[in-house]
Amino acid sequence: MLKRLYLDVHILQTVPPANLNRDDQGNPKEAMFGGVRRARVSSQAWKRATRKEFAEKVPQEELATRTRRVTAELTRRLAARTDLQGDAAARVAGALLAPLGIKAGKKEGDTAYLLFYGNRQLETIVDLVADQAAELAEATDDALAAAVKDLPIADKLTAGHPIDVALFGRMVADIPTLNVDAATQVAHALSTHAADLEFDYFTAVDDKNEKGETGAGMIGTIGFNSATLYRYATLGLHQLHDNLGNLDATLEAVELFLASFARAMPTGHGNSFAHRTLPTLLTVVARRDQPVNLVSAFERPVVSTEGIAAESALRLAREHQRATQQWGDEPTYTAVTHTLDPDTRHAIAVTEAFGTSQRFGDLLTGLRAHLVEHTKQA
C-alpha cells in the first residue's frame, strides 16, 4: 500500500452558449451558490464524458461497461467462444450469474440495477466454462446450478479491475463483496460568476414548400447559458494503487485520467452549439493531508471588465495561497498550464501560486517523476 497522496485537479474552462447537461425541463442545470444563480454541470455528466474519452486512448477490452444487460452480454460472449447459440447460451449465462445474487429487473434478462464490470473480467468468466459449455447446456436445471455453484465467478469480478472501475468505483448495494471504492471524486462544475438562463427560438424551413407558401416547417425553443466553469476532481493515488495492484498501471492511469478529464466535454446539444473548448487553466496539486476543493474562491461571484476567465484564475491562485498559509498544509508538488497573457497580473499571481506555466505534456511528465519519487519513499 502506498503512502497517502491526493492529486487535486483544478480547471477553469470557458464554454460558449451551450446546453451541456439538461435538467428535467430540458434546460441547462443550475445551482445557487454565493447568493446567485450559477451554471452547473453535474459530476456524472463529466465523468461519463471522461469515460468516453478513455475509449479514444484505450482498447475496448481494457475498459468497463455499465449496463443492466450483463446477462445478454455474457450470452453474446459465450456464443462467440463456443458452439452455443440462442436460448442455450442465455441459459448458461443466467446460471453463471445466479450465484452472485444479482436481482432481476422488470424486463426479462435485465438486472435490477446497472452493473459496472470490466469487459475482460466478463471474458474470464467465459473462460471458466468454455471447454464444457455444450455439456452444461444439456444438463438439467438442478445439475447446471450445481455445476457452476462453486466456480470463482465473484472472484473474477473483484480482481483485474479496468481503469474506469478502479477510478470511479462500483457499488452493488445488496452484494457488498462486489463493491470497489472509487479512487476519484469529481465535483459538480460551477460557473465562477452569476449566469442567466436564456432561450433560443428556432425555426426550420420545409425545403419542399411550394412557391409563395410561407411559415416554418417547425418551431421551438431551447434553453442555454454560457459560462466560465470551475471544475474540480481529486484522485487518491493510494486507493488507485490498491484497486489496480500494480505501480506501472497506477501511473499510467493517472496520466490517462488527467489527459481525458482535461479534454472531456459533455455532448448535450453539441450539434446545436458546437461548444467544445479547451481549458484556460489546469493545475495539479499533490498533497498528503486531504483533498481541498477551492470553490470558495468564487463564493463572491466574479465580475470583471478584463475577462471572467483571467479574473477567475487570479481568484483561484489567491485562494490556494491563503488556504496553504492559514492551514499550514504545504503541497508536495504543484504544476500548471494556462493560456493567460504572461505579463498580466493574473498570470503573475498564478505563477506565484502554482509555478511557471508548462506545456500540458511536460506537466504530465513532471508529475509522473514526482509520483515515482513518492513511491520510493513508501
VOZA-384672 format. One line per 3 residues: number of its first residue (from 0); their letters; for each residue x, z, y negated of C-alpha. Coordinates in Angstrom, 3 decimals. Each point is the difference from the previous one (the first is absolute). Example, Ala and Ser with C-alpha at 12.3 -4.5 7.8 and 13.67 -1.06 7.14 Angstrom:
BEGIN
0	as	12.300,7.800,4.500 | 1.370,-0.660,-3.440 .
// end
This chain:
BEGIN
0	mlk	0.000,0.000,0.000 | 1.413,-0.990,-3.376 | 0.173,2.374,-2.926 .
3	rly	-3.036,-0.140,-2.229 | 0.167,-2.810,-2.555 | -2.795,-1.600,-1.985 .
6	ldv	0.188,-3.393,-1.658 | -2.320,-0.211,-3.007 | -0.861,-3.521,-1.132 .
9	hil	-1.312,-0.413,-3.562 | -1.264,-3.411,-1.127 | -1.394,-1.297,-3.284 .
12	qtv	-1.813,-3.297,0.402 | -2.074,-1.963,-2.472 | -2.944,-1.931,1.416 .
15	ppa	-2.015,-2.571,-1.996 | -3.817,-0.202,0.159 | -0.775,0.695,3.666 .
18	nln	-2.300,1.670,2.493 | 2.588,1.251,2.488 | -2.077,2.630,1.779 .
21	rdd	-3.803,0.049,-0.186 | -2.377,2.963,-0.006 | -3.463,0.003,1.592 .
24	qgn	-1.353,-1.957,-2.995 | 2.640,-2.707,0.292 | 1.838,1.142,-3.146 .
27	pke	3.656,1.102,-0.257 | 0.458,3.627,1.037 | 0.502,2.513,-2.810 .
30	amf	0.810,3.685,-0.495 | -0.133,2.563,-2.772 | 3.464,1.349,-0.842 .
33	ggv	1.153,1.708,-3.171 | -3.531,-0.148,-1.346 | -0.267,-3.797,0.024 .
36	rra	-1.067,-2.680,2.438 | 2.908,-1.618,1.863 | 0.361,-3.039,2.236 .
39	rvs	0.621,1.091,3.608 | 1.134,-1.683,3.190 | -0.470,2.086,3.135 .
42	sqa	2.919,1.010,2.166 | -1.716,-1.633,2.979 | -0.074,-3.356,-1.770 .
45	wkr	3.700,0.086,-0.818 | 0.965,1.270,3.456 | -1.863,-2.864,1.619 .
48	atr	1.644,-2.465,-2.380 | 3.370,1.506,0.953 | -0.776,-0.361,3.702 .
51	kef	-0.924,-3.642,-0.556 | 3.292,-0.464,-1.831 | 1.775,1.333,3.108 .
54	aek	-1.393,-2.931,1.947 | 2.081,-2.353,-2.157 | 3.189,1.758,1.067 .
57	vpq	-0.548,1.381,3.521 | -1.185,-1.728,3.223 | -3.620,0.830,0.811 .
60	eel	0.904,1.635,3.314 | 2.109,2.545,-1.881 | -2.952,1.048,-2.184 .
63	atr	-3.298,1.796,0.563 | -3.660,-0.942,0.012 | -2.879,2.184,-1.190 .
66	trr	-3.281,-0.894,1.655 | -3.057,1.184,1.909 | 0.554,-2.894,2.413 .
69	vta	2.960,1.456,1.867 | -1.747,-0.576,3.360 | -0.491,-3.684,-0.800 .
72	elt	3.644,-0.334,-1.033 | 1.189,1.695,3.186 | -2.298,-2.311,1.942 .
75	rrl	1.556,-3.035,-1.690 | 3.498,1.178,0.793 | -0.885,0.716,3.629 .
78	aar	-1.450,-3.482,0.367 | 3.098,-1.549,-1.582 | 2.376,1.858,2.347 .
81	tdl	-1.993,-0.140,3.262 | -2.502,-2.172,1.837 | -2.900,2.176,-1.125 .
84	qgd	-2.624,-1.591,-2.177 | -3.222,0.960,-1.771 | -1.862,2.987,1.390 .
87	aaa	2.744,0.871,2.479 | 2.623,0.409,-2.725 | -2.449,1.932,-2.196 .
90	rva	-0.842,2.369,2.859 | 3.656,0.848,0.644 | 0.696,0.376,-3.740 .
93	gal	-2.907,2.409,-0.356 | 1.226,2.041,2.952 | 3.513,0.223,-1.480 .
96	lap	-1.284,1.400,-3.293 | -2.613,2.323,1.549 | 2.461,2.857,0.808 .
99	lgi	0.879,0.236,-3.708 | -3.500,1.210,-0.750 | -0.539,-2.391,-2.918 .
102	kag	-3.673,0.072,-0.921 | -1.972,-3.214,0.307 | -1.475,-1.612,-3.086 .
105	kke	-3.548,-1.209,-0.605 | 0.958,-3.582,0.796 | 0.922,-0.697,3.610 .
108	gdt	3.754,-0.155,0.485 | 0.778,1.702,-3.318 | 1.488,3.443,-0.492 .
111	ayl	-1.741,2.525,-2.248 | 2.795,-0.195,-2.564 | 2.907,-2.200,-0.999 .
114	lfy	3.024,0.518,2.223 | 3.432,-0.696,-1.499 | 2.289,-1.102,2.836 .
117	gnr	3.266,-1.843,0.321 | -0.317,-3.524,1.367 | 3.011,0.587,2.228 .
120	qle	-1.486,3.332,1.105 | -3.057,-1.832,1.303 | 2.270,-2.402,1.841 .
123	tiv	1.721,2.906,1.763 | -3.425,1.144,1.263 | -0.469,-3.442,1.533 .
126	dlv	3.428,0.421,1.609 | -1.354,2.966,1.970 | -2.502,-2.121,1.948 .
129	adq	1.122,-3.609,-0.333 | 1.270,-0.187,3.603 | -3.143,1.529,1.511 .
132	aae	-2.662,-1.352,-2.341 | -1.715,-2.108,2.692 | -0.315,2.963,2.372 .
135	lae	-1.341,2.227,-2.746 | -2.612,-2.577,-0.974 | -1.326,-0.078,3.578 .
138	atd	-0.134,3.809,0.339 | -3.212,2.003,-0.279 | -0.649,1.886,-3.235 .
141	dal	1.076,3.300,1.532 | 3.117,-1.495,1.579 | 0.957,-1.723,-3.249 .
144	aaa	-0.417,3.196,-1.985 | 2.098,1.926,2.524 | 2.726,-2.671,-0.013 .
147	vkd	0.544,0.132,-3.761 | -0.724,3.689,-0.540 | 3.620,1.158,0.187 .
150	lpi	1.632,-2.965,-1.700 | 1.979,1.049,-3.123 | -2.291,-1.913,-2.349 .
153	adk	-0.036,2.661,-2.719 | 3.806,0.151,0.174 | 0.166,-3.689,-0.883 .
156	lta	-1.951,0.673,-3.195 | 2.077,3.014,-1.019 | 3.438,-1.630,0.226 .
159	ghp	1.621,-3.104,-1.421 | -2.072,0.025,-3.176 | 0.126,-3.127,-2.173 .
162	idv	1.057,0.370,-3.608 | -3.506,0.046,-1.482 | -1.229,2.769,2.313 .
165	alf	3.217,1.960,-0.659 | -0.474,-0.363,-3.761 | -3.751,0.417,-0.399 .
168	grm	-0.814,2.163,3.011 | -2.955,0.029,2.358 | -2.860,2.460,0.298 .
171	vad	-2.329,0.142,3.007 | -2.184,3.034,-0.672 | -1.141,0.629,3.569 .
174	ipt	3.355,-0.829,1.654 | 2.662,1.998,-1.906 | 2.749,-1.099,2.387 .
177	lnv	-0.268,-3.527,-1.422 | 0.476,1.158,-3.587 | 3.120,-1.082,-1.889 .
180	daa	0.970,1.787,-3.211 | 0.423,-2.496,-2.826 | 3.470,-0.252,-1.529 .
183	tqv	-1.426,-1.531,-3.179 | -2.562,1.134,-2.544 | -1.370,-2.470,-2.558 .
186	aha	-1.819,1.028,-3.179 | -2.895,-1.842,-1.582 | 1.435,-2.252,-2.694 .
189	lst	-1.222,0.919,-3.497 | 0.266,-1.782,-3.305 | 2.292,1.810,-2.415 .
192	haa	-2.566,-0.588,-2.759 | -3.732,-0.111,-0.509 | -1.529,-3.087,1.613 .
195	dle	-3.418,-1.527,-0.599 | -2.098,-1.787,2.564 | -0.813,-3.544,-1.128 .
198	fdy	-2.115,-2.759,1.482 | 0.629,-3.703,0.424 | -3.130,-2.122,-0.192 .
201	fta	0.669,-3.122,2.015 | -1.839,-3.209,0.828 | 0.584,-2.683,2.584 .
204	vdd	-0.974,-3.615,-0.588 | -1.769,-1.974,2.717 | 2.099,-3.136,0.413 .
207	kne	-3.050,-1.916,1.215 | -2.103,0.655,-3.097 | -1.905,-3.089,-1.047 .
210	kge	0.939,-1.482,-3.358 | -1.735,1.902,-2.730 | -0.811,2.963,2.232 .
213	tga	1.124,3.222,-1.678 | 0.610,3.522,1.252 | 2.507,1.602,2.286 .
216	gmi	-0.071,-0.150,3.769 | 0.832,3.701,0.149 | 0.515,2.846,-2.459 .
219	gti	1.282,3.533,0.457 | 2.164,2.809,-1.318 | 3.087,1.722,1.327 .
222	gfn	1.506,3.252,-1.245 | 3.681,0.193,-0.911 | 2.554,2.013,-1.940 .
225	sat	3.673,-0.333,-0.891 | 2.540,2.792,0.115 | 3.534,1.262,0.201 .
228	lyr	-0.144,2.031,3.200 | 2.072,2.980,1.090 | 0.557,-0.239,3.744 .
231	yat	1.548,2.783,2.047 | 0.947,0.508,3.634 | 2.212,2.483,1.782 .
234	lgl	1.773,-0.470,3.313 | 1.278,2.887,2.146 | 3.209,-1.276,1.574 .
237	hql	0.036,2.864,2.495 | -3.552,-0.722,1.187 | 0.676,-3.728,0.197 .
240	hdn	3.068,0.661,2.164 | -2.066,2.303,2.204 | -2.655,-2.701,0.433 .
243	lgn	2.463,-2.801,0.748 | 2.644,2.034,1.833 | 2.808,-2.303,-1.090 .
246	lda	2.197,0.134,-3.106 | 0.528,-3.740,-0.382 | -3.731,-0.630,0.380 .
249	tle	-0.679,2.701,-2.601 | 2.333,-1.541,-2.570 | -1.456,-3.449,0.607 .
252	ave	-3.516,1.426,-0.368 | 0.888,1.537,-3.373 | 1.238,-3.342,-1.319 .
255	lfl	-2.995,-1.858,1.407 | -2.441,2.463,-1.519 | 1.621,-0.138,-3.446 .
258	asf	0.204,-3.792,-0.013 | -3.581,-0.362,1.219 | -1.556,2.736,-2.153 .
261	ara	1.699,-1.404,-3.110 | -1.287,-3.530,0.561 | -3.377,0.755,1.608 .
264	mpt	-3.170,-0.712,-1.938 | -3.643,0.508,1.026 | -1.715,-3.364,0.217 .
267	ghg	-3.491,0.791,-1.331 | -1.375,-3.037,-1.886 | 3.493,-1.498,0.031 .
270	nsf	-1.263,-3.577,-0.275 | -1.982,0.887,-3.112 | 2.754,1.842,-1.863 .
273	ahr	3.427,-1.010,1.443 | 1.094,3.552,-0.778 | 3.185,0.313,2.053 .
276	tlp	2.881,1.435,-2.065 | 3.297,1.801,0.595 | 0.726,3.548,-1.217 .
279	tll	1.434,0.570,-3.452 | 1.843,3.034,1.353 | 0.750,1.488,3.406 .
282	tvv	2.013,3.153,0.481 | 0.908,1.896,3.161 | 0.732,3.724,-0.155 .
285	arr	1.410,1.799,3.063 | -0.630,3.737,0.076 | 0.271,2.826,2.528 .
288	dqp	-2.554,2.404,-1.500 | -3.393,-1.738,-0.043 | -1.671,-3.233,-1.063 .
291	vnl	-0.800,-0.148,-3.739 | -2.689,-2.313,-1.345 | 0.691,-0.634,-3.710 .
294	vsa	-3.531,-1.058,-0.948 | -0.105,2.908,-2.473 | 2.092,-2.237,-2.285 .
297	fer	-3.226,-1.900,-0.694 | -2.489,2.866,-0.263 | -0.034,-0.889,-3.697 .
300	pvv	-0.933,-3.696,0.136 | 2.620,-2.421,-1.271 | -0.749,-1.764,-3.277 .
303	ste	2.712,-2.261,-1.373 | 0.605,-3.025,-2.189 | 3.369,-0.595,1.712 .
306	gia	-1.479,-0.704,3.399 | -1.815,2.266,2.432 | 2.490,-0.595,2.829 .
309	aes	3.032,0.851,-2.149 | -1.609,3.172,-1.370 | -1.067,0.967,3.518 .
312	alr	3.603,-0.350,1.174 | 1.142,2.266,-2.822 | -2.633,2.586,0.938 .
315	lar	0.981,-0.145,3.671 | 3.694,0.501,-0.765 | -0.653,2.984,-2.253 .
318	ehq	-2.373,1.620,2.488 | 2.597,-0.311,2.766 | 2.661,1.605,-2.172 .
321	rat	-2.278,2.830,-1.137 | -1.149,0.785,3.518 | 3.586,0.060,1.248 .
324	qqw	1.209,2.230,-2.832 | -2.901,2.459,0.163 | -0.136,0.398,3.761 .
327	gde	3.705,-0.413,0.678 | -0.446,-2.290,2.993 | 2.692,-2.644,-0.375 .
330	pty	-0.582,-3.212,1.969 | 2.750,-1.007,2.394 | -0.273,-3.629,-1.066 .
333	tav	-1.788,-2.196,-2.526 | -0.037,-3.753,-0.456 | -2.066,-2.347,-2.133 .
336	tht	-0.756,-3.660,-0.573 | -1.986,-1.171,-3.009 | -0.613,-2.921,-2.340 .
339	ldp	-0.058,1.926,-3.291 | 1.958,-1.365,-2.956 | 3.367,1.750,0.524 .
342	dtr	0.706,1.108,-3.592 | -3.352,1.618,-0.699 | -0.620,3.733,-0.094 .
345	hai	-2.221,-0.414,3.053 | 2.775,-1.482,2.124 | 2.534,2.534,-1.284 .
348	avt	-2.288,2.875,1.010 | -0.469,-1.501,3.463 | 3.771,-0.331,0.405 .
351	eaf	0.530,3.630,-0.998 | -2.597,1.157,2.521 | 0.554,-2.290,2.978 .
354	gts	3.272,-1.872,-0.545 | 0.922,-3.570,-0.856 | -2.443,-2.681,1.064 .
357	qrf	1.084,-1.902,3.121 | -1.203,-3.078,1.779 | -2.548,1.045,2.608 .
360	gdl	2.223,-1.090,2.891 | 2.867,2.109,-1.343 | -2.354,2.972,-0.327 .
363	ltg	-0.875,-0.272,3.693 | 3.660,-0.257,0.962 | 0.947,3.071,-2.032 .
366	lra	-2.906,1.995,1.375 | 0.959,-0.844,3.571 | 3.562,1.207,-0.635 .
369	hlv	-1.368,3.291,-1.380 | -2.273,0.456,3.019 | 2.855,-0.661,2.425 .
372	eht	2.041,2.658,-1.775 | -2.973,2.392,0.172 | -0.299,-0.478,3.761 .
375	kqa	3.699,0.873,0.456 | -0.717,3.390,-1.559 | -2.933,0.683,2.352 .
// end
